[in-house]
Amino acid sequence: MKPGPSLMKHFLQFKDLRAEEYAYLLERTRIIKTRFKNYERYTPLVDRTLAMIFEKASTRTRVSFEAGMYQLGGSVVTLTTGDSQLGRSEPVEDTARVISRMCDVVMIRTYEQARIERFAAHSRVPVINGLTNEYHPCQILADVFTFIEHRGSIAGKVVAWVGDGNNMANTWLQAAEVLGFRLHVSTPEGYRADPAAAGVRDTGCFEVFDHPLEACRGAHLVTTDVWTSMGYEAENEERRKAFVDWCVDEEMMAVAQPDALFMHCLPAHRGEEVTAEVIDGPQSVVWDEAENRMHVQKALMEYLLLGRIG
């Protein structure tokens, strides 16, 4: 049975859920991951179907959602612009009306946030943001869970964002406001994150630094992303020059907390946004972080379709 309109939730950006909902989701993630590691069968979504729509290419998003839905007992339908009417100028609203009559939950990886919001506005079922130009909430959910798994609560901690003021930076800003940690942001001039555009009102939850080394000072987590996100490839050479001082290296990690973690949402370019010594070093948890996309998304789909368990 699909959730009624008054109960249905979408996950289009991080601030769509409240702190107490994240506390529940993160605990469900721990339980679901433990069952997975113990080879315990858990299939609460039998007869449910996930539709995945890809207008941007993907590795981790596709594998994590598809494997996760199958592990929960459900089925998956995958669409791209090349094999659906979305690539032939069918209105997003019409696609939403049709797909949501046949499937139980929809994940979309696309360009403008407005596009996924239009889809959600005409969908009968929950819609999940698998990535847009503006936000990447599933990735930050995985990152927060990974931090908690290794270091405990993230509340009151310091996270350093080094690099582009992109969808990851926007989502970290939202997460800091919702979950009560402090974000240090350092980006090159011309590539600044915009808290107002991200809808962040609490200016006390973040601080902007001109120099990335200062942003990392005292941080419990240092994290970054590629210098050129999908859709901005034409700017690649210009960005390589602008970002040359924003490579996370051993010096930056040395001024962070002694037990600071390093994260990267991947794919990574060693020698550009991060050195090999850092991403392959003892403080890096990028492989746990990548795996945890699947576990948090399983908990998210369970919550959106079934509500709270127990």
C-alpha positions as CSV (number, residue, x, y, z in Angstrom):
1,M,0.0,0.0,0.0
2,K,1.4,3.4,-1.0
3,P,1.6,6.2,1.6
4,G,-1.3,8.6,1.5
5,P,-0.7,12.2,0.3
6,S,-0.7,13.6,3.8
7,L,1.9,11.1,5.0
8,M,4.2,11.0,1.9
9,K,7.6,12.5,2.2
10,H,10.2,13.4,-0.4
11,F,14.0,13.6,0.1
12,L,15.0,16.4,-2.3
13,Q,17.5,18.2,0.0
14,F,18.9,17.6,3.4
15,K,16.7,20.1,5.2
16,D,13.6,18.1,4.1
17,L,14.0,16.0,7.3
18,R,14.3,17.1,10.9
19,A,17.1,16.2,13.3
20,E,15.0,13.7,15.2
21,E,14.1,12.0,11.8
22,Y,17.9,11.8,11.1
23,A,18.5,10.2,14.5
24,Y,16.0,7.5,13.7
25,L,17.4,7.0,10.1
26,L,21.0,6.7,11.4
27,E,20.0,4.2,14.0
28,R,18.0,2.2,11.4
29,T,21.1,2.4,9.1
30,R,23.2,0.8,11.9
31,I,20.7,-2.0,12.4
32,I,20.3,-2.7,8.7
33,K,24.1,-2.6,8.1
34,T,24.7,-5.0,11.0
35,R,22.1,-7.4,9.5
36,F,23.9,-7.2,6.1
37,K,27.3,-7.9,7.7
38,N,25.8,-10.9,9.6
39,Y,24.2,-12.3,6.4
40,E,20.7,-11.9,7.9
41,R,18.0,-11.8,5.3
42,Y,15.8,-8.7,5.7
43,T,13.2,-8.1,3.0
44,P,10.6,-5.5,4.2
45,L,10.1,-4.1,0.6
46,V,8.9,-7.3,-1.1
47,D,6.6,-6.3,-4.0
48,R,7.8,-2.7,-4.0
49,T,9.4,-1.2,-7.0
50,L,12.1,1.5,-7.2
51,A,12.3,3.5,-10.4
52,M,15.7,5.0,-11.0
53,I,16.0,7.9,-13.5
54,F,19.5,8.9,-14.7
55,E,20.0,12.1,-16.6
56,K,23.6,12.2,-15.2
57,A,25.9,9.3,-15.4
58,S,26.6,7.3,-12.2
59,T,28.5,4.4,-10.6
60,R,28.0,4.5,-6.9
61,T,24.5,5.9,-7.0
62,R,23.2,3.2,-9.3
63,V,25.0,0.3,-7.6
64,S,24.1,1.4,-4.1
65,F,20.4,2.0,-4.8
66,E,19.9,-1.0,-7.1
67,A,21.8,-3.5,-4.8
68,G,20.1,-2.0,-1.7
69,M,16.5,-2.3,-3.1
70,Y,17.2,-5.9,-4.2
71,Q,18.5,-6.7,-0.7
72,L,15.3,-5.3,0.8
73,G,13.3,-7.6,-1.4
74,G,12.1,-5.1,-3.9
75,S,12.5,-4.7,-7.7
76,V,14.3,-2.0,-9.7
77,V,13.5,-0.3,-13.1
78,T,16.3,1.8,-14.5
79,L,15.7,4.6,-17.0
80,T,18.0,7.0,-18.8
81,T,17.3,9.9,-21.1
82,G,18.5,7.7,-24.0
83,D,15.8,5.0,-23.4
84,S,12.9,6.9,-22.1
85,Q,10.6,9.7,-23.3
86,L,12.5,12.2,-21.0
87,G,15.1,12.3,-23.7
88,R,12.4,13.1,-26.3
89,S,11.0,16.2,-24.6
90,E,8.1,14.7,-22.7
91,P,7.2,17.1,-19.9
92,V,8.7,16.1,-16.5
93,E,5.2,16.5,-15.0
94,D,3.8,13.8,-17.4
95,T,6.6,11.4,-16.7
96,A,6.0,11.8,-13.0
97,R,2.3,11.2,-13.3
98,V,2.9,7.9,-15.2
99,I,5.9,6.5,-13.4
100,S,4.4,7.1,-9.9
101,R,1.3,5.1,-10.9
102,M,3.5,2.0,-11.6
103,C,6.3,2.3,-9.0
104,D,6.5,2.8,-5.3
105,V,9.5,5.1,-4.9
106,V,11.5,7.1,-7.5
107,M,15.2,8.1,-7.4
108,I,16.3,10.8,-9.8
109,R,19.9,11.9,-10.7
110,T,19.6,15.0,-12.8
111,Y,20.8,18.6,-13.4
112,E,18.7,21.5,-12.0
113,Q,17.0,21.1,-8.7
114,A,13.9,22.7,-10.2
115,R,13.6,19.6,-12.4
116,I,13.3,17.1,-9.6
117,E,11.0,19.5,-7.6
118,R,8.7,19.6,-10.6
119,F,8.7,15.8,-10.8
120,A,8.0,15.5,-7.0
121,A,5.1,18.0,-7.2
122,H,3.3,15.6,-9.6
123,S,4.4,12.3,-8.1
124,R,2.1,10.0,-6.1
125,V,5.1,8.3,-4.5
126,P,8.2,9.5,-2.6
127,V,11.0,11.0,-4.7
128,I,14.7,10.8,-3.7
129,N,17.4,13.2,-4.9
130,G,20.3,11.0,-6.2
131,L,22.2,14.2,-7.1
132,T,21.4,17.6,-8.7
133,N,23.5,20.6,-9.5
134,E,22.5,22.1,-6.2
135,Y,22.4,19.2,-3.7
136,H,23.6,15.7,-2.9
137,P,21.7,14.7,0.3
138,C,22.2,10.9,0.1
139,Q,25.9,11.4,0.0
140,I,26.0,13.7,3.1
141,L,23.7,11.2,4.9
142,A,26.3,8.5,4.2
143,D,29.1,10.8,5.3
144,V,27.4,11.7,8.6
145,F,26.7,8.0,9.3
146,T,30.4,7.1,8.5
147,F,31.6,9.8,10.9
148,I,29.3,8.5,13.7
149,E,30.4,4.9,13.0
150,H,34.0,5.9,13.5
151,R,33.9,8.7,16.0
152,G,30.5,9.0,17.6
153,S,28.1,11.9,17.5
154,I,28.8,14.7,15.0
155,A,26.9,17.3,17.1
156,G,29.3,20.0,18.2
157,K,32.1,18.8,16.0
158,V,34.0,20.7,13.2
159,V,33.8,19.6,9.6
160,A,36.2,21.3,7.1
161,W,35.0,21.6,3.5
162,V,37.9,22.3,1.1
163,G,37.3,22.9,-2.6
164,D,34.4,23.9,-4.8
165,G,31.3,25.6,-3.5
166,N,29.2,23.0,-5.2
167,N,26.2,20.7,-4.4
168,M,28.3,18.9,-1.7
169,A,29.2,22.2,0.0
170,N,25.5,23.3,-0.1
171,T,24.4,20.1,1.4
172,W,27.1,20.2,4.2
173,L,25.8,23.7,5.0
174,Q,22.3,22.4,5.4
175,A,23.5,19.4,7.5
176,A,25.4,21.7,9.8
177,E,22.3,23.7,10.5
178,V,20.0,20.6,11.0
179,L,22.4,18.4,13.0
180,G,24.2,21.0,15.1
181,F,27.8,20.8,14.0
182,R,30.1,23.6,12.7
183,L,31.3,23.8,9.1
184,H,34.5,25.4,8.0
185,V,34.3,26.3,4.4
186,S,37.3,27.3,2.1
187,T,36.9,27.7,-1.6
188,P,38.7,29.7,-4.2
189,E,37.5,33.2,-5.2
190,G,34.8,32.9,-7.8
191,Y,33.7,29.4,-6.6
192,R,32.2,30.4,-3.2
193,A,29.4,28.4,-1.5
194,D,26.3,30.5,-1.0
195,P,24.5,29.8,2.3
196,A,21.6,31.9,1.3
197,A,21.0,30.0,-1.9
198,A,21.2,26.8,0.2
199,G,18.5,28.1,2.4
200,V,20.7,28.2,5.5
201,R,19.7,30.9,8.0
202,D,21.9,30.1,11.0
203,T,25.1,32.0,10.3
204,G,26.6,30.5,13.5
205,C,26.8,27.0,12.0
206,F,29.5,27.9,9.5
207,E,32.6,30.0,9.0
208,V,34.3,31.0,5.8
209,F,38.1,30.8,5.4
210,D,40.2,32.3,2.6
211,H,43.1,29.8,3.3
212,P,42.2,26.0,3.3
213,L,44.9,25.3,5.9
214,E,43.1,27.5,8.4
215,A,39.7,25.9,7.6
216,C,41.3,22.5,8.5
217,R,42.7,23.7,11.8
218,G,41.1,21.8,14.7
219,A,38.7,20.0,12.4
220,H,37.3,16.5,13.3
221,L,36.6,15.8,9.6
222,V,38.2,17.1,6.5
223,T,36.4,16.5,3.2
224,T,36.5,17.5,-0.4
225,D,35.3,16.7,-3.9
226,V,36.5,16.9,-7.5
227,W,37.4,20.4,-8.8
228,T,35.2,19.9,-11.9
229,S,31.8,18.4,-11.3
230,M,29.7,16.9,-14.1
231,G,28.3,19.5,-16.4
232,Y,31.2,21.9,-15.9
233,E,33.8,20.1,-18.0
234,A,34.4,23.1,-20.3
235,E,35.8,24.9,-17.2
236,N,38.3,22.2,-16.4
237,E,41.5,24.0,-17.2
238,E,40.4,27.2,-15.7
239,R,39.4,25.4,-12.5
240,R,42.7,23.5,-12.3
241,K,44.5,26.8,-12.1
242,A,42.1,28.4,-9.6
243,F,42.0,25.4,-7.3
244,V,45.8,24.6,-7.2
245,D,46.1,25.6,-3.5
246,W,43.0,23.6,-2.5
247,C,44.5,20.2,-2.6
248,V,44.0,18.4,0.7
249,D,47.5,17.3,1.7
250,E,49.3,16.0,4.8
251,E,50.0,19.5,6.0
252,M,46.2,20.2,6.2
253,M,45.5,17.0,7.9
254,A,48.3,17.7,10.4
255,V,46.6,20.9,11.7
256,A,43.3,19.1,12.1
257,Q,42.5,17.0,15.2
258,P,45.0,14.2,15.7
259,D,42.2,11.6,15.1
260,A,40.6,13.6,12.3
261,L,39.0,11.6,9.4
262,F,39.3,12.3,5.7
263,M,36.4,11.8,3.3
264,H,35.8,12.1,-0.4
265,C,32.5,11.3,-2.2
266,L,34.5,9.8,-5.2
267,P,35.6,9.5,-7.9
268,A,38.9,11.0,-6.8
269,H,41.8,12.5,-8.8
270,R,44.9,11.9,-6.8
271,G,47.3,14.9,-7.1
272,E,44.4,17.3,-7.8
273,E,41.9,17.8,-5.0
274,V,43.7,15.3,-2.6
275,T,47.1,13.8,-2.4
276,A,47.6,10.0,-2.6
277,E,49.2,10.1,0.8
278,V,45.9,11.4,2.3
279,I,43.3,9.4,0.5
280,D,45.2,6.2,0.8
281,G,46.5,7.0,4.3
282,P,45.3,5.9,7.7
283,Q,42.9,8.8,8.3
284,S,40.9,8.1,5.1
285,V,37.6,6.3,5.4
286,V,36.5,6.8,1.8
287,W,35.8,3.1,1.2
288,D,33.5,2.8,4.3
289,E,31.9,6.1,3.1
290,A,31.2,4.6,-0.3
291,E,29.7,1.4,1.0
292,N,27.6,3.3,3.5
293,R,25.7,5.0,0.6
294,M,23.9,1.7,0.2
295,H,23.1,1.3,3.9
296,V,21.7,4.8,4.5
297,Q,19.7,4.6,1.3
298,K,18.2,1.3,2.4
299,A,17.1,2.9,5.7
300,L,15.8,5.9,3.8
301,M,13.7,3.9,1.4
302,E,12.4,1.8,4.3
303,Y,11.4,5.0,6.1
304,L,9.8,6.7,3.1
305,L,7.7,3.6,2.2
306,L,6.9,2.1,5.6
307,G,7.4,4.9,8.2
308,R,9.0,4.1,11.5
309,I,9.6,0.5,12.3
310,G,8.7,-0.6,15.8
